[in-house]
Amino acid sequence: MQVIYLDNNATTRVAPEVVEEMLPYLSEFYGNPSSMHSFGGRVGDKIKTAREQVARLIGASPEEIIFTSCGTESDSTAVRAALATQPDKKHIITSRVEHPAIKNLCEYLAKNDYRVTYVPVDREGRLDLDYLYRSLTDDTAIVSLMWANNESGVIFPIEEVAAKIKAKGILLHTDAVQAAGKVPVDVNASQVDMLSMSGHKIHAPKGVGVLYVRKATPYAPFMLGGHQEHGRRGGTENVASIIGLGKACEMAAEHLDDMQTRVRGLRDKLETALLTQIPNSMVNGTHDRDDRLPNTTSIAYEFVEGEAILLMMNELGICASSGSACTSGSLEPSHVLRAMNVPFTAAHGSIRYSLSSYTTAKEIDFVIEKMPPIISRLREMSPFWQEAAQNQLVGS
Ligand code: PLP
């Protein structure tokens, strides 16, 4: 069966060019990059190239790049490093819509001596900047805010926020797992101190990530061990994946224009068609599409269950998500949609479509053709829809 993969915020296909780059390092070049001999040295050289490729994508210096096992590890390391190096400071600021990698860490820290402020977002998922600035105190060790949200695609104004936070001498970490490779991310324009990325969101394998740490930023390793990554992250490197990530970053830089134009155009076409053809549907996220990731649209269909929609889409080979991948095991609306105050009847029927450079116009046309009948069939069976129709709450 054909697969139309519109779940790229959950994970992406590994690019064939990336696989090709990795394969020799899973077979003939198996040396340890830390070894003295040239057989290992060759692997070390390739990791150096990967570090340069990653650095180039975000405007960093190669020495500022630390390879990790995933975005989650990068997020944890950043926050923990800020706390470990400033033991007198006990306050953390984050937002209400962070990925569980930050959310669950902050909830844990809040039970262990730290105070956490969660900055709210509005109905369109935009950060309450006044609330953020009012929350900064002399006791604030770190502000951790995502660059772009994995569910709504809403982009936070990290560059603007960075200027204010840095002026107060407070450390700023950003989770750019969804942003890097989709929108321009430049650590110099934004002046963030630390930034997280993950390989599997940009066509590299799962199980490799990056933590960018600006030069001279106080830092403490999370994983103690060998001298790898200049003592900033112990453990023998995930060589092939790091090499793949380097190639993926190089390709992401080359595809950035395609993402901003062609992919954005496909996303806009999909969103406009679904909103106009399906009554009682709405976007979760800002209506200013430029303030959302160009590949993402989250649409709420009132009075239907997201899981039922996904099942019917699945029968046609269309892959999407009813929330973030991490929350889709539960039927509760995600914490992101709840923080945005999306009405219960709409949050339950929310579908996130996330495209990639591999998405074609033909695929989008197919989805546009199939979604309206799926939603109307489910609504015919929905007592909530019948009741809403009786109360004249539905459009045509
Ligand atoms: N941060 C964001 C915004 C994400 O979307 C994800 C994954 O979905 C992560 C962090 C975690 O990344 P990883 O899966 O590499 O641990």
Boltz pocket constraint, residues with backbone or C-beta under 6 A from the ligand:
constraints:
  - pocket:
      binder: B
      contacts: [[A, 9], [A, 10], [A, 69], [A, 70], [A, 71], [A, 72], [A, 73], [A, 75], [A, 99], [A, 101], [A, 146], [A, 148], [A, 149], [A, 150], [A, 175], [A, 177], [A, 178], [A, 197], [A, 198], [A, 199], [A, 200], [A, 207], [A, 208], [A, 209], [A, 325]]
      max_distance: 6.0
